[in-house]
Amino acid sequence: VSSSWDIGIIDGLSGWTISVDDVPADTIARRFRYDVALVSALKDLEEDIVEGLRERALDDSTCTSGFTVVIKESCDGMGDVSEKHGGGPAVPEKAVRFSFTVMSISVQAEGEEEAVTIFEEQKPNSEMSCRPLCLMFVDESDHEMLTAILGPIVAERKAMKESRLILSIGGLLRSFRFIFRGTGYDEKMVREMEGLEAAGSTYICTLCDSTRAEASQNMVLHSITRSHDENLERYEIWRTNPFSESAEELRDRVKGVSAKPFMETQPTLDALHCDIGNATEFYKIFQDEIGEVYQKNNPTREERRLWRSILAKQLRLKMKLKPVMRMNGKYARRLMTREAVEVVCELIPSEERREALTELMELYLQMKPVWRSSCPAKECPDQLCRYSFNSQRFADLLSSTFKYRYDGKITNYLHKTLAQV
């Protein structure tokens, strides 16, 4: 780490430059030094901090123990960023962005038991509060590249976990300690960072050791057991094979850890992808119900195609929902509604099946606010209380009425929705 403090932007793998312009053309990553970025973020919030202290009537003599800052870290692939037409330098198609958000700042006043929160981000998921730290021209599936570039960030973060930042806020030097929470990752990125096999793996969950078959047998009872340290231990076992086991036995022992975990992530459920994953699943259930698959064995491709077009036509006609190539958040939110189920039920011959499908959606809609909200205990206490009952009933329906779809298999997000929220 440089001893000079006037650092501009670091070229991901080789030193730094003062301005964006004196960068060699072949740079594949640009980033700020983590501590410099945090200082800049805190200076941006200086007025809010001073205001917060004033509102809670905390004067400077009482805040001697310093401030605690909670940082949420996020990292996601940005998809295709290549220039479509233009004469600029050729850039690779894929990029990854690592960013952070200041979630809250609290202070432990002298003689008080509880810490007092003096700043809380009102819109923690908005891009307005999210600060970029590093931009990489890397495909998020390229594990080696990702680890090479994010490695130094992990090292800086580790150094900051164990030290205090002294910074002048409101004209006085104050001390800050940081708590980092890696919660802004989708499942693909979590698997990447925690060294787990890719999403199609038998080990379907990033939170527990369950296999796809186990999760479909027992849909509700799984506690969150995986952790970063355990993944590291399992990687060592995978690497050294201390018990000289066969590949199959070894894989079962390490439960799908097959690369070195390099960044700690917090156990979370990514609400957007949960919506998308579950909506995709419901779309398939709708199709199967239109074709009455529960009575048939292995329908042909043609039959399935026919049901899909009937469903798409109905949704377009009655709900103005145009078919999409890939499920997205907006479509998912429109599809997962009472209105959509009523529209689909018009195409289902059996009264009994219509009732089951309506109940399934009703349960889903009661469960959904719990994992969509930032603080369910405050925002939807009733739904939170009923969650385990609802998820149990939902699972019962899947394993009885909809058994034809969930016999020995289940999707990653349905498992998380039912077992881990």
MIPADREN-521261 format. One record per residue (C-alpha): x, y, z; residue number from 1; residue in three letters. Coordinates in steps of 0.05 Angstrom, whole numbers, padded with zeros to 5 digits. Layout:
# residues N
      xx      yy      zz  pos  code
       X       Y       Z  NUM   Ala
...
END
This chain:
# residues 421
      xx      yy      zz  pos  code
   00000   00000   00000    1   Val
   00027   00068  -00019    2   Ser
   00053   00114   00035    3   Ser
   00031   00175  -00004    4   Ser
  -00040   00197   00012    5   Trp
  -00059   00235  -00051    6   Asp
  -00076   00173  -00089    7   Ile
  -00119   00180  -00150    8   Gly
  -00142   00118  -00184    9   Ile
  -00105   00053  -00178   10   Ile
  -00094   00013  -00241   11   Asp
  -00121  -00055  -00218   12   Gly
  -00057  -00094  -00224   13   Leu
   00000  -00044  -00227   14   Ser
   00006   00019  -00187   15   Gly
  -00034   00082  -00195   16   Trp
  -00042   00147  -00233   17   Thr
  -00065   00215  -00210   18   Ile
  -00118   00225  -00264   19   Ser
  -00161   00180  -00305   20   Val
  -00127   00202  -00369   21   Asp
  -00056   00178  -00358   22   Asp
  -00076   00105  -00359   23   Val
  -00044   00054  -00406   24   Pro
  -00095   00030  -00456   25   Ala
  -00088  -00043  -00437   26   Asp
  -00110  -00034  -00364   27   Thr
  -00163  -00085  -00347   28   Ile
  -00185  -00058  -00280   29   Ala
  -00189   00010  -00247   30   Arg
  -00203   00020  -00174   31   Arg
  -00198   00067  -00114   32   Phe
  -00159   00047  -00054   33   Arg
  -00211   00020  -00005   34   Tyr
  -00192   00065   00054   35   Asp
  -00189   00127   00010   36   Val
  -00258   00110  -00017   37   Ala
  -00286   00101   00053   38   Leu
  -00257   00168   00076   39   Val
  -00288   00202   00016   40   Ser
  -00356   00169   00031   41   Ala
  -00353   00191   00104   42   Leu
  -00334   00262   00084   43   Lys
  -00395   00262   00038   44   Asp
  -00437   00244   00099   45   Leu
  -00403   00294   00145   46   Glu
  -00465   00339   00150   47   Glu
  -00510   00279   00164   48   Asp
  -00464   00255   00219   49   Ile
  -00460   00323   00253   50   Val
  -00535   00331   00245   51   Glu
  -00548   00262   00275   52   Gly
  -00505   00278   00335   53   Leu
  -00542   00344   00345   54   Arg
  -00610   00311   00339   55   Glu
  -00594   00261   00393   56   Arg
  -00563   00314   00437   57   Ala
  -00496   00278   00439   58   Leu
  -00440   00326   00452   59   Asp
  -00368   00311   00435   60   Asp
  -00345   00294   00505   61   Ser
  -00392   00234   00509   62   Thr
  -00371   00203   00442   63   Cys
  -00302   00181   00463   64   Thr
  -00306   00108   00443   65   Ser
  -00314   00125   00370   66   Gly
  -00362   00109   00315   67   Phe
  -00382   00042   00283   68   Thr
  -00396   00042   00209   69   Val
  -00433  -00015   00175   70   Val
  -00413  -00024   00102   71   Ile
  -00452  -00067   00053   72   Lys
  -00409  -00095  -00004   73   Glu
  -00438  -00113  -00071   74   Ser
  -00408  -00144  -00133   75   Cys
  -00442  -00163  -00198   76   Asp
  -00428  -00176  -00270   77   Gly
  -00450  -00120  -00316   78   Met
  -00465  -00163  -00376   79   Gly
  -00446  -00138  -00445   80   Asp
  -00410  -00071  -00444   81   Val
  -00375  -00073  -00511   82   Ser
  -00379  -00013  -00556   83   Glu
  -00429  -00029  -00610   84   Lys
  -00405   00021  -00662   85   His
  -00352   00073  -00653   86   Gly
  -00278   00080  -00662   87   Gly
  -00256   00076  -00589   88   Gly
  -00206   00025  -00563   89   Pro
  -00231  -00046  -00564   90   Ala
  -00257  -00066  -00496   91   Val
  -00276  -00137  -00475   92   Pro
  -00350  -00153  -00474   93   Glu
  -00358  -00169  -00401   94   Lys
  -00346  -00126  -00339   95   Ala
  -00354  -00135  -00264   96   Val
  -00366  -00078  -00215   97   Arg
  -00350  -00081  -00141   98   Phe
  -00383  -00027  -00099   99   Ser
  -00403  -00010  -00028  100   Phe
  -00458   00027   00010  101   Thr
  -00453   00060   00078  102   Val
  -00512   00028   00113  103   Met
  -00509   00060   00182  104   Ser
  -00464   00097   00230  105   Ile
  -00474   00089   00305  106   Ser
  -00438   00114   00367  107   Val
  -00431   00086   00437  108   Gln
  -00443   00144   00484  109   Ala
  -00409   00142   00552  110   Glu
  -00448   00107   00606  111   Gly
  -00499   00080   00556  112   Glu
  -00513   00006   00545  113   Glu
  -00538   00011   00473  114   Glu
  -00503   00043   00415  115   Ala
  -00542   00101   00384  116   Val
  -00552   00102   00309  117   Thr
  -00538   00172   00283  118   Ile
  -00543   00157   00208  119   Phe
  -00582   00105   00171  120   Glu
  -00585   00099   00095  121   Glu
  -00658   00108   00076  122   Gln
  -00652   00075   00008  123   Lys
  -00599   00022   00017  124   Pro
  -00616  -00012  -00049  125   Asn
  -00616   00050  -00092  126   Ser
  -00559   00063  -00140  127   Glu
  -00555   00133  -00111  128   Met
  -00526   00107  -00046  129   Ser
  -00481   00055  -00078  130   Cys
  -00408   00076  -00089  131   Arg
  -00365   00043  -00141  132   Pro
  -00298   00017  -00116  133   Leu
  -00271  -00024  -00173  134   Cys
  -00289  -00035  -00246  135   Leu
  -00259  -00096  -00281  136   Met
  -00262  -00118  -00353  137   Phe
  -00268  -00190  -00333  138   Val
  -00320  -00244  -00344  139   Asp
  -00350  -00260  -00276  140   Glu
  -00341  -00334  -00291  141   Ser
  -00265  -00325  -00297  142   Asp
  -00246  -00346  -00226  143   His
  -00171  -00335  -00234  144   Glu
  -00178  -00264  -00260  145   Met
  -00230  -00245  -00208  146   Leu
  -00187  -00270  -00151  147   Thr
  -00125  -00235  -00178  148   Ala
  -00160  -00168  -00181  149   Ile
  -00203  -00173  -00119  150   Leu
  -00147  -00203  -00077  151   Gly
  -00116  -00136  -00058  152   Pro
  -00185  -00108  -00041  153   Ile
  -00195  -00167   00007  154   Val
  -00127  -00153   00037  155   Ala
  -00142  -00079   00048  156   Glu
  -00210  -00096   00078  157   Arg
  -00178  -00146   00125  158   Lys
  -00128  -00093   00148  159   Ala
  -00184  -00044   00160  160   Met
  -00225  -00094   00200  161   Lys
  -00170  -00095   00252  162   Glu
  -00154  -00021   00255  163   Ser
  -00188   00046   00268  164   Arg
  -00193   00105   00220  165   Leu
  -00180   00173   00251  166   Ile
  -00216   00227   00211  167   Leu
  -00236   00299   00222  168   Ser
  -00312   00306   00223  169   Ile
  -00345   00371   00244  170   Gly
  -00277   00401   00261  171   Gly
  -00257   00346   00310  172   Leu
  -00215   00283   00300  173   Leu
  -00258   00221   00311  174   Arg
  -00245   00147   00307  175   Ser
  -00284   00100   00263  176   Phe
  -00286   00024   00261  177   Arg
  -00316  -00013   00202  178   Phe
  -00360  -00074   00198  179   Ile
  -00364  -00104   00128  180   Phe
  -00424  -00144   00105  181   Arg
  -00418  -00178   00038  182   Gly
  -00492  -00183   00023  183   Thr
  -00498  -00151  -00046  184   Gly
  -00483  -00214  -00086  185   Tyr
  -00527  -00257  -00129  186   Asp
  -00523  -00332  -00124  187   Glu
  -00474  -00339  -00182  188   Lys
  -00425  -00290  -00149  189   Met
  -00432  -00322  -00081  190   Val
  -00414  -00390  -00111  191   Arg
  -00355  -00357  -00146  192   Glu
  -00329  -00323  -00083  193   Met
  -00342  -00380  -00035  194   Glu
  -00311  -00433  -00081  195   Gly
  -00375  -00473  -00092  196   Leu
  -00394  -00511  -00155  197   Glu
  -00436  -00474  -00206  198   Ala
  -00512  -00467  -00201  199   Ala
  -00531  -00533  -00235  200   Gly
  -00494  -00572  -00181  201   Ser
  -00528  -00627  -00139  202   Thr
  -00510  -00584  -00080  203   Tyr
  -00565  -00535  -00093  204   Ile
  -00556  -00486  -00037  205   Cys
  -00505  -00433  -00020  206   Thr
  -00531  -00432   00052  207   Leu
  -00535  -00506   00071  208   Cys
  -00507  -00574   00051  209   Asp
  -00571  -00602   00023  210   Ser
  -00572  -00638  -00044  211   Thr
  -00627  -00627  -00095  212   Arg
  -00660  -00694  -00078  213   Ala
  -00657  -00682  -00003  214   Glu
  -00686  -00613  -00011  215   Ala
  -00745  -00639  -00051  216   Ser
  -00759  -00695   00000  217   Gln
  -00757  -00648   00058  218   Asn
  -00776  -00580   00033  219   Met
  -00777  -00539   00097  220   Val
  -00728  -00561   00150  221   Leu
  -00658  -00538   00133  222   His
  -00618  -00490   00176  223   Ser
  -00564  -00445   00149  224   Ile
  -00499  -00483   00162  225   Thr
  -00448  -00461   00110  226   Arg
  -00396  -00409   00129  227   Ser
  -00334  -00378   00098  228   His
  -00288  -00412   00148  229   Asp
  -00320  -00480   00138  230   Glu
  -00313  -00471   00062  231   Asn
  -00239  -00456   00071  232   Leu
  -00230  -00519   00113  233   Glu
  -00268  -00560   00062  234   Arg
  -00225  -00532   00006  235   Tyr
  -00163  -00556   00043  236   Glu
  -00194  -00626   00048  237   Ile
  -00212  -00624  -00026  238   Trp
  -00141  -00603  -00043  239   Arg
  -00104  -00653   00001  240   Thr
  -00153  -00711   00004  241   Asn
  -00127  -00733   00073  242   Pro
  -00169  -00796   00076  243   Phe
  -00149  -00819   00006  244   Ser
  -00221  -00824  -00017  245   Glu
  -00248  -00833  -00087  246   Ser
  -00271  -00770  -00125  247   Ala
  -00343  -00785  -00110  248   Glu
  -00332  -00795  -00035  249   Glu
  -00288  -00734  -00031  250   Leu
  -00340  -00691  -00065  251   Arg
  -00392  -00716  -00016  252   Asp
  -00347  -00699   00043  253   Arg
  -00335  -00627   00020  254   Val
  -00407  -00617  -00004  255   Lys
  -00390  -00584  -00070  256   Gly
  -00332  -00538  -00049  257   Val
  -00282  -00543  -00106  258   Ser
  -00244  -00478  -00110  259   Ala
  -00210  -00435  -00058  260   Lys
  -00260  -00387  -00026  261   Pro
  -00229  -00317  -00027  262   Phe
  -00282  -00270  -00002  263   Met
  -00330  -00276   00056  264   Glu
  -00404  -00267   00039  265   Thr
  -00461  -00261   00088  266   Gln
  -00517  -00312   00084  267   Pro
  -00573  -00277   00047  268   Thr
  -00627  -00289  -00002  269   Leu
  -00624  -00243  -00062  270   Asp
  -00696  -00219  -00068  271   Ala
  -00695  -00199  -00142  272   Leu
  -00667  -00266  -00166  273   His
  -00713  -00302  -00118  274   Cys
  -00772  -00267  -00152  275   Asp
  -00745  -00284  -00220  276   Ile
  -00728  -00357  -00203  277   Gly
  -00796  -00370  -00171  278   Asn
  -00835  -00335  -00227  279   Ala
  -00799  -00378  -00279  280   Thr
  -00821  -00439  -00239  281   Glu
  -00893  -00415  -00233  282   Phe
  -00894  -00402  -00308  283   Tyr
  -00876  -00476  -00319  284   Lys
  -00929  -00498  -00269  285   Ile
  -00981  -00457  -00307  286   Phe
  -00961  -00491  -00372  287   Gln
  -00964  -00560  -00340  288   Asp
  -01032  -00546  -00310  289   Glu
  -01060  -00522  -00376  290   Ile
  -01036  -00588  -00407  291   Gly
  -01061  -00629  -00347  292   Glu
  -00992  -00661  -00340  293   Val
  -01012  -00691  -00273  294   Tyr
  -01052  -00743  -00312  295   Gln
  -01000  -00758  -00365  296   Lys
  -00932  -00789  -00370  297   Asn
  -00877  -00752  -00408  298   Asn
  -00914  -00705  -00455  299   Pro
  -00880  -00692  -00522  300   Thr
  -00842  -00630  -00541  301   Arg
  -00898  -00609  -00589  302   Glu
  -00950  -00614  -00534  303   Glu
  -00908  -00571  -00487  304   Arg
  -00897  -00520  -00542  305   Arg
  -00972  -00516  -00554  306   Leu
  -00987  -00505  -00480  307   Trp
  -00933  -00451  -00477  308   Arg
  -00963  -00414  -00535  309   Ser
  -01034  -00419  -00505  310   Ile
  -01008  -00390  -00439  311   Leu
  -00969  -00335  -00473  312   Ala
  -01029  -00316  -00515  313   Lys
  -01076  -00314  -00455  314   Gln
  -01028  -00271  -00414  315   Leu
  -01018  -00223  -00472  316   Arg
  -01093  -00218  -00485  317   Leu
  -01118  -00211  -00414  318   Lys
  -01059  -00178  -00379  319   Met
  -01022  -00143  -00435  320   Lys
  -00961  -00185  -00415  321   Leu
  -00916  -00194  -00475  322   Lys
  -00873  -00257  -00475  323   Pro
  -00800  -00246  -00456  324   Val
  -00739  -00285  -00478  325   Met
  -00710  -00286  -00408  326   Arg
  -00751  -00275  -00345  327   Met
  -00737  -00206  -00315  328   Asn
  -00758  -00173  -00250  329   Gly
  -00814  -00131  -00279  330   Lys
  -00846  -00191  -00314  331   Tyr
  -00838  -00233  -00252  332   Ala
  -00874  -00182  -00209  333   Arg
  -00933  -00179  -00258  334   Arg
  -00937  -00255  -00265  335   Leu
  -00937  -00268  -00190  336   Met
  -01005  -00236  -00176  337   Thr
  -01076  -00259  -00161  338   Arg
  -01098  -00228  -00227  339   Glu
  -01049  -00272  -00266  340   Ala
  -01073  -00336  -00231  341   Val
  -01146  -00319  -00246  342   Glu
  -01128  -00309  -00319  343   Val
  -01091  -00375  -00322  344   Val
  -01147  -00412  -00285  345   Cys
  -01194  -00395  -00343  346   Glu
  -01154  -00446  -00383  347   Leu
  -01154  -00501  -00331  348   Ile
  -01211  -00551  -00338  349   Pro
  -01213  -00581  -00268  350   Ser
  -01243  -00541  -00211  351   Glu
  -01199  -00577  -00160  352   Glu
  -01135  -00559  -00197  353   Arg
  -01157  -00487  -00203  354   Arg
  -01167  -00483  -00128  355   Glu
  -01099  -00514  -00114  356   Ala
  -01064  -00466  -00161  357   Leu
  -01100  -00406  -00131  358   Thr
  -01080  -00428  -00060  359   Glu
  -01008  -00438  -00082  360   Leu
  -01004  -00366  -00107  361   Met
  -01041  -00339  -00047  362   Glu
  -00990  -00372   00000  363   Leu
  -00933  -00346  -00043  364   Tyr
  -00960  -00275  -00040  365   Leu
  -00965  -00279   00036  366   Gln
  -00893  -00304   00041  367   Met
  -00863  -00255  -00008  368   Lys
  -00863  -00190   00034  369   Pro
  -00820  -00225   00086  370   Val
  -00760  -00233   00040  371   Trp
  -00772  -00171  -00001  372   Arg
  -00769  -00123   00058  373   Ser
  -00706  -00096   00091  374   Ser
  -00734  -00106   00160  375   Cys
  -00793  -00155   00162  376   Pro
  -00804  -00149   00238  377   Ala
  -00820  -00075   00229  378   Lys
  -00852  -00076   00160  379   Glu
  -00894  -00139   00158  380   Cys
  -00897  -00172   00227  381   Pro
  -00961  -00211   00212  382   Asp
  -00933  -00245   00151  383   Gln
  -00868  -00259   00188  384   Leu
  -00906  -00295   00244  385   Cys
  -00944  -00338   00193  386   Arg
  -00884  -00352   00150  387   Tyr
  -00866  -00421   00175  388   Ser
  -00938  -00443   00173  389   Phe
  -00947  -00416   00102  390   Asn
  -00882  -00446   00077  391   Ser
  -00902  -00514   00107  392   Gln
  -00969  -00512   00072  393   Arg
  -00936  -00489   00007  394   Phe
  -00888  -00548   00011  395   Ala
  -00945  -00596   00026  396   Asp
  -00981  -00573  -00036  397   Leu
  -00919  -00581  -00080  398   Leu
  -00905  -00651  -00054  399   Ser
  -00977  -00675  -00061  400   Ser
  -01018  -00638  -00114  401   Thr
  -00958  -00618  -00155  402   Phe
  -00917  -00681  -00142  403   Lys
  -00908  -00693  -00217  404   Tyr
  -00860  -00633  -00218  405   Arg
  -00825  -00640  -00151  406   Tyr
  -00811  -00714  -00145  407   Asp
  -00738  -00716  -00126  408   Gly
  -00721  -00647  -00153  409   Lys
  -00732  -00574  -00134  410   Ile
  -00703  -00507  -00158  411   Thr
  -00650  -00470  -00118  412   Asn
  -00694  -00411  -00102  413   Tyr
  -00756  -00451  -00083  414   Leu
  -00712  -00488  -00033  415   His
  -00686  -00422  -00004  416   Lys
  -00755  -00391  -00002  417   Thr
  -00785  -00449   00035  418   Leu
  -00728  -00472   00080  419   Ala
  -00685  -00412   00096  420   Gln
  -00719  -00346   00099  421   Val
END
